[in-house]
Amino acid sequence: MKIQPSLFIALSLTALAHGTEVDPAIPEYKQVSGVSGNLISIGSDTLNNLMTLWAEGFKAKYPNVNIQIEGKGSATAPPALISGTSQLGPMSREMKQEEIDAFEKKFGYKPTEIKVAVDALAVFAHKDSTLKGLTLAQIDGIFSSTRKLGAPADITDWGQLGVDAWKGRAISLFGRNSASGTYGFFKEHALGKGDFKSSVKEQPGSSAVVQGISTDEFALGYSGIGYITSGVRALPIGETPESFAEATYENCLSGEYPLARFLLIYINKKPGEPLDALTTEFVKFIQSQDGQQVVVKDGYYPIPAEVLEETKATLAK
């Protein structure tokens, strides 16, 4: 997925080792009075750490607020919003049309999408792997049984990837389960909506994927960049070896890194009516300097100020 460069024309980037300064045009959060109550978040595992850190920061400002967070996968967010068991539906993919339709059938209007961070969906290798990078066709041949992106052959051996020292060694695969938005995004954008191989070891969480790769030098797997550890490497990816791009902030924004995405929170806002104060302030906190510093701290990339303005316009409708 290419993140539209037009959103970022005015953005000034300062790259750090694995992080970026938050856009200075994004304001500090200003605390208000009268905020209390219960806030429930159900959805993405990828966003679980971020939601927890945001909740801790928000509760420090509003001790009378109670926030509960459950992160079992993006697929759990739409049903929770529809049933009213949560006010926040974090997702690492966009809602599917059938999920939007189910919400609209219940309420008569569509759910509201809020962009909260930028992520590079990374393909990780063990830290000792000498693999220089992967083309999208190679990723398709490695992970997919249907190879809809044109991989000429099934790729199962490290020798097929040019790692001669590991020729004859099978590639061990790690991935997420089908409830995961990361699973859905990878399936759509890296496999051309093809099918995963049955040999992919499906994990219930992103940290388990990375842990599996870090203890198996012959492994490859996919997860959000925020889960990177010293035991794994995020591989450069491109259409061709000549276009390999690192999973950096700049490459995500420019579209050079092909598996960039926004991380999202969906909410239930009735058009023409203001959002409740608690949810409003939590969204403001997330998209403030305070909240976006948390994004950088957790290893993801912050939103540009243009996205904040987009949210303001959306919530004003």
Secondary structure, DSSP 8 states (H G I E B T S, - for coil): ----GGGGTT----EETTEE---TTS------SS--EEEEEEE-STTHHHHHHHHHHHHHH-TTEEEEEEES-GGGHHHHHHHTS-SBEEESS---HHHHHHHHHHHSS--EEEEEEEEEEEEEEETT-----EEHHHHHHHHBSS-TT--SS---BGGGGT-GGGTT-B-EEEEE-TT-HHHHHHHHHTSTT--B-TTSEEESSHHHHHHHHHT-TTEEEEEEGGG--TTEEE--EESSGGG-B-S-HHHHHHT-STTEEEEEEEE---TTS---HHHHHHHHHHTSHHHHHHHHHTT-B---HHHHHHHHHHHT-
